[in-house]
Amino acid sequence: MFMVGFIASRTGRWVRILAGTGLVLGGLGAGSPRGAVMALAGLVPLLSGTLDLFLLGPLFGLPVRGADLRRVLGQPEEAPLLDLAHDGGRSPYAPPSTLLH
């Protein structure tokens, strides 16, 4: 189950997105029918990582949605893929810290 936990993690999602992007770009760059098939195959990890899905979950008796999978595996809820607020996954609308110096 370690590998399933990694796939569901933020890092695992980025690995799938980058691998899928590489397959799509490599397939399109080949300019052949085999390349087109490779590009189409690359869409699977690209979209599953982006949409936070674990498509093989039902084969293992696990949920498809990433958040549900992490809950079943006992992993903490992940921060979004892009932490644009640089606040460790807190909502951009969360009030600022109230620590006084």
C-alpha positions in Angstrom: 0.0 0.0 0.0 3.0 2.3 0.2 2.9 2.8 -3.6 -0.8 3.7 -3.5 -0.1 6.2 -0.7 2.6 7.8 -2.8 0.4 8.0 -5.9 -2.3 9.7 -3.8 0.2 12.2 -2.3 0.9 15.7 -3.6 4.3 14.6 -4.9 2.8 11.5 -6.6 0.3 13.7 -8.3 3.1 15.9 -9.6 5.0 12.9 -10.8 2.0 11.7 -12.8 1.4 15.1 -14.3 5.0 15.5 -15.4 5.2 11.9 -16.7 1.9 12.4 -18.6 3.1 15.7 -20.0 6.3 14.1 -21.2 4.4 11.3 -22.9 2.1 13.7 -24.6 4.9 16.0 -25.8 7.1 13.1 -26.9 4.3 11.4 -28.7 3.3 14.6 -30.5 6.9 15.3 -31.3 7.3 11.9 -33.0 4.7 12.8 -35.6 3.8 9.2 -36.3 0.8 7.0 -35.6 2.7 5.4 -32.7 3.5 8.8 -31.4 -0.2 9.7 -31.5 -1.0 6.6 -29.5 1.7 7.5 -27.0 0.3 11.0 -26.7 -3.2 9.7 -26.1 -1.9 7.3 -23.5 -0.1 10.2 -21.8 -3.4 11.9 -21.2 -4.4 9.2 -18.6 -1.7 10.0 -16.0 -1.8 13.7 -16.9 -5.5 14.0 -16.3 -5.7 11.6 -13.3 -3.0 13.6 -11.5 -4.6 16.9 -12.3 -8.1 15.8 -11.3 -6.8 13.9 -8.2 -8.1 10.6 -9.3 -6.7 7.0 -8.7 -8.2 5.1 -11.6 -7.0 1.7 -10.4 -8.7 2.2 -7.0 -11.6 -0.1 -7.7 -9.2 -3.0 -8.6 -7.8 -2.7 -5.0 -11.1 -2.1 -3.4 -10.2 1.6 -2.8 -12.0 4.8 -3.8 -11.3 6.6 -7.0 -11.2 10.2 -5.6 -7.9 11.2 -4.1 -9.3 12.8 -1.0 -11.4 9.7 -0.2 -8.3 7.5 -0.9 -6.1 9.5 1.5 -8.9 9.3 4.2 -9.1 5.5 3.8 -5.3 5.2 4.0 -5.2 7.4 7.1 -3.1 10.1 5.4 -3.6 13.7 6.2 -5.6 15.8 3.8 -3.2 17.3 1.2 -2.7 20.9 0.4 -3.6 22.0 -3.2 -1.2 21.2 -6.0 -0.3 24.9 -6.2 0.2 26.8 -3.0 -0.1 30.2 -4.4 -0.7 31.9 -1.1 2.6 30.3 0.3 0.7 29.6 3.6 1.1 25.8 3.8 -2.3 25.1 2.2 -4.5 27.4 4.3 -7.3 29.2 2.4 -6.3 32.4 0.8 -9.2 33.9 2.7 -8.1 32.8 6.1 -7.4 35.5 8.6 -3.7 36.4 9.2 -1.9 35.0 12.1 -2.7 36.7 15.4 0.8 36.2 16.9 2.1 39.4 18.5 5.7 40.1 19.0 
